[in-house]
Amino acid sequence: MFNTILIYPLLNVLFGIYGLVPGHDFGITVIILTLIIRFALWPITGKQLHSQKKLQALQPEITRVRAEAGGDRQKESQLLMELYKEKEINPFSACLPALLQFPFLIALYFVLRQATGSVESFVPHLYGPVAHLPYIQAIVDNNSLFQPKLFGWLSMAKPIIVLSLIAGLSQYWQVRMITPKVVGDDPQAKVTASMSYLFPVLTAFISFSLSAALPLYWIVSNLVAVAQQSLIMRAETVKM
């Protein structure tokens, strides 16, 4: 079911672009696919960022409520729920859009792993219109034509340390933009802030063992996210 709904359609979009893009550069194809996915998810991401901005603005009051509760977890939860209700904020609204995007990341992992393997691994899953594109047909007839590279020389089928590091750095930039500043001695805020270091390190570490196509996806995706966050956060600040 997951293959039918996400993996195979994304695989066909990828090779549809690959068969049509001038020069048939696989890395450029991954970049175009990433942009398509990011802009398709733009409204969902936008809602997530709006919620995060509201929670950031509420951070001083959250800190005050926790201090008022004096370590009483039950009282703290009650006061926080009252605060969220008063401000008409759903504290979980920032998490749901991220969860909705997660299946696409999982699907992309399998798509790019399959796409950078042998020609026989992806050809059986191509839809008719994609399989009959002239360049795709040429690849099927002569497998040596398939060269999954960026700019014609950087292999997307093997791990590339530099791309892995850039993926981690771009993830750090993206996460830091939406991480609330630590106000006072707030343990939860400190834990949240520490995540801005953990996730980029995990991204870089995982990328070391993956084909370079996935870190390339992360880099472009993070840069688009940074641009989107800048636009939405600026507009939200002016509105507030």
N, C-alpha and C positions, 0 to 999 in steps of 0.2 A: 504493500500500500504506500509506504513512504517513498519507494522507488518510483511508483507510478505518478504520485502527486507532485513530488519535488525533484528528485534526482534526475530522472529521465528528461523531464521538460527543461531543466537547467542545462543538462548535457547537450540537448539539441539547440538551445539558444546559443550556447557557447560555440558549437561547431557551425551553426548557421552564420554567426558573425565571422568566424574564422574563414569560412568558405567565401564570404563576400567582401571582407575588408581588403583594401588594396595592399598588396605586398604579403598578405597572409601571414602576418607576424602574430605568433601565439601569445606573446606577452601583451601586445597591444589589445588583442582580443580579450584577455583576462581583465585588463583595465576597463574596457568598454562594458563588459558584463558587470563588473563591480559598480560602475556608475549607474547602469540600468537598475540594479538591485537597490542601491542606496536611494535613488530618486523615487523608486516605487514605494520604498518604506518611509519616505520623507514625512508624510502626514503622521504616521505612527510615532516616529522619532520626535517629531515636533511636539506631540502631546506629552511625551516623556520629559522633554526638556522644560516645557512649561511647568509641569508638576515639580521638577527638581528646583527650578528657580524659586517657586513659591516656598518650598521647604527650606531653601537657603535663606530666604528673607525672614523666615520664621525661627531661624536657629537661635537668636538671642532669647526669645520667649521660651523656647524649648529648654534652654539651659536654665532659665529662671524657674520653670516648673519643676525640673529635676532637683534643683537646690531646695525648693519649697517642700518637696516630698521627703527630703532628708533620708533617702535610701529605702524608703518604704515602696517596694515595687508595685504593690496593688494600688496605692494612692497615686503613684507616679503615672501608671497606665490610665487611671481614671481621669486625672488632670489633663494628660496629653490628649485623650479622646475628646474631652470637653473643649480643649484648645483647637483641635482640628475641626470640630463641628462648628465652633464659633467663626473660624476663618474659612469655612467651607472648603477644606482640603482633605483629600483622601491620601493618607500616607503610603498606600500601596499602589497608587496610580502611576508612580514613577517606575515601578518594577514590572508591571504587566507588559508594556510595550517592549521592554528588553527581552522578556520571555517569549514574546511573539516573534522576535527576530532570531532567536536561538536556533530554531529548526533550519533556517536558511544557512546559518554558519555550518551546521552539521552536514547539510546536503552539499554545500560547496566543498567541504573536505573530501567527500566521496567522489564528487564530480571531477575535481581537479586531480585527485589521485588516479582515477580511471582514465581521464583525458591525457595524462602525461605518461601513461603506460604504453603498451603495445597497441597497434592499430586494431588488432583483433579484439581487444578488451572493450572498445567503445563502439565499433561499427555495428554490431548486432542490435544496439539500442537506439540507433539513429532513425528518425522518422523519414518516410519516403521523400518529401520535398528537400530535406537536408541532405540525405544520402545521395540524391541525384544532382546536387550542385556540382558543376564541372570540376572544381578543385578537390572536393571531397571524393568524387569518383576517381580522380587521378591518384589520390592517396591510397585508395583501396586497391587500385591496379598496381601501384608501385609504392610499397610501404616506406621506402627510403626517402620519399618526398616529405614525409611528416617529420618536421623538426620543431619541437616545442621550445622555441627560444624567444627571448626579448631582444629587439633590435637586431635580430639575426645572429647573435653570438652568445648571449647569456642564457644558458640552459635553464628551463623552467622545470625540468624533470628531476633535478638533483638539489640537495640542500645548498644554500648559499649563505654563509655566515653574515656577510655585510647586510643582506636583505633582512635576515633575522633580527639583527641589532636595530636596523632602522624601523622594523615593525614594532619592536619593543619601545623604542623612543617615541614613535608616533602614538602608540597606545598610552604612554605616560602623559604626553601633551594633551591628548583627548580627555583622559580621565581627570587630570588636574584641573581642567577648566570647569568641571561640574562637581568637584569635591568641595564641600563647605569648609571654610576656615575654622580651625579649632578655636573656640571661645572659652577661656578659662580652663578649668580642670574637668572637662567633660570626657569621661572614658569612652563613651560610644562614638563621639566625634573623632577621638584619637584613633579608634579602630577603623572608622570609615576612611580617615586620612591615610592610614597605613595601607589600605587597599590600593591606593593610587601608586604604590610602589610594587605591591605584590602582583597585580594583574600584568603590568608591563614585563616584569621579570619572567612570569609564566609564559607570556606570549613569545618572548625571545627564546626561552628555553625549549618550548614545544617546537618552534620553527626550525631549530637546529636539526631536527630529525625528519622534517617534511620536505617535500619537493618545493622549490622556490616559488611556484605558482601561488601557493596559499599565503606566504608572507607578503607577496606582491598584492594580493587581494586585501590583506589586512592594512597595508600601508595606504593604499588608495582609499579604502573604506574609512580609515581613521582621519585622513586629510579632509575628506568630504564632511565627516562628522564634525571636525574642528570648525570648518567654514559654516556649517549649519548652526552649530552651537553659538558661534559669534553673532550670527544674524539674529537668532531667536532671543538670546540672552540680552542683546542690545535693545531689541524691540520690547522685550518684557520689562527691562529696567526703565525705559522711557514711559511705558504704560503704567508701571507701579508708581 
